[in-house]
Amino acid sequence: MADPAGFEAMNPMEAAAPRPSGSGRDLEAVYDIPVQVSAVLGRATMQVSQLLKLGRGAVVELDRKLGEAVDIYVNNRLVARGEVVMVEDNRLGVTMTEIVKGDRGV
């Protein structure tokens, strides 16, 4: 009869859950790395001739409707969607309402 080698019994639900690689201490090495966070209100496509005609007070119509979620990017990768909010001193902020699950193998 083989010796069980001291392995603990594992709950099947725990086995299916993804586990972070390494310990929390390993992640501390990346905590101080700066990342660029951007919130995109919408996009527009136009010809260069139209762009050159734009002047002060011109309105560029975007592909989003008022109240529609904005895209939140971290280092040019879509990570979430959210709503524009006003924070102190009349500055804009974004409340995350949805986390976007993407392909991390890219």
C-alpha positions in Angstrom: 0.0 0.0 0.0 1.4 3.4 -1.0 2.0 6.1 1.6 -0.3 9.1 1.1 2.7 11.4 1.5 0.9 13.8 3.8 -1.4 15.5 1.2 -4.4 17.3 2.6 -7.9 16.5 1.3 -9.0 19.1 -1.2 -12.5 20.5 -1.6 -13.5 20.0 -5.3 -14.7 23.7 -5.4 -11.3 24.9 -4.3 -9.6 22.8 -7.0 -11.6 24.5 -9.7 -11.0 28.0 -8.5 -7.9 29.8 -10.1 -5.2 30.4 -7.6 -2.8 33.4 -7.8 0.7 32.4 -8.6 3.2 33.1 -5.9 2.5 34.7 -2.6 1.2 38.2 -1.8 4.8 39.2 -1.0 5.7 38.5 -4.7 3.2 41.1 -5.8 4.7 43.8 -3.6 7.4 44.2 -6.3 4.9 45.6 -8.8 2.9 47.9 -6.5 5.0 51.0 -7.3 5.0 50.5 -11.1 3.0 53.4 -12.6 0.2 52.6 -15.1 -1.7 54.9 -17.4 -5.5 54.9 -16.8 -7.8 56.4 -19.4 -11.5 56.8 -19.7 -12.9 57.1 -23.3 -16.2 58.9 -23.6 -16.6 57.9 -27.2 -15.1 57.9 -30.7 -15.7 59.7 -34.0 -14.4 59.1 -37.5 -14.0 62.0 -39.9 -12.1 63.0 -43.0 -9.1 65.2 -42.7 -10.9 67.9 -44.6 -13.7 67.9 -41.9 -11.1 67.9 -39.1 -9.4 71.0 -40.6 -12.7 72.8 -40.7 -13.2 72.4 -36.9 -12.8 75.6 -34.9 -13.5 77.0 -31.5 -17.0 75.9 -30.4 -17.3 73.1 -32.9 -19.1 70.0 -31.7 -17.7 66.6 -32.6 -20.5 64.0 -32.4 -19.3 60.8 -30.7 -20.6 57.2 -31.1 -22.0 57.1 -27.5 -25.3 58.4 -26.1 -25.6 60.5 -23.0 -25.5 58.3 -19.9 -24.0 55.4 -21.7 -21.0 53.7 -20.0 -17.5 54.9 -20.8 -14.6 52.5 -21.5 -11.8 52.4 -18.9 -8.4 51.4 -20.2 -5.2 50.6 -18.2 -2.1 50.8 -20.4 -4.3 50.8 -23.6 -6.1 47.6 -22.5 -9.8 47.7 -21.9 -10.4 46.6 -18.3 -13.7 48.0 -17.3 -16.7 50.2 -18.1 -18.1 52.9 -15.9 -20.0 56.1 -15.3 -18.7 59.7 -15.3 -19.0 61.4 -11.9 -18.0 64.7 -10.4 -15.5 64.6 -7.6 -14.2 67.4 -5.3 -13.2 70.7 -6.9 -15.5 70.1 -9.9 -13.1 67.5 -11.4 -14.3 64.4 -13.3 -13.9 60.9 -12.2 -15.2 57.5 -13.2 -17.1 55.0 -11.2 -16.4 51.4 -12.4 -19.7 49.6 -13.0 -18.4 46.5 -14.9 -15.1 44.7 -15.1 -14.3 43.5 -18.6 -12.9 40.0 -18.8 -10.5 39.7 -21.6 -8.0 37.3 -23.1 -4.8 37.6 -21.0 -2.8 35.4 -23.4 -2.3 38.3 -25.8 
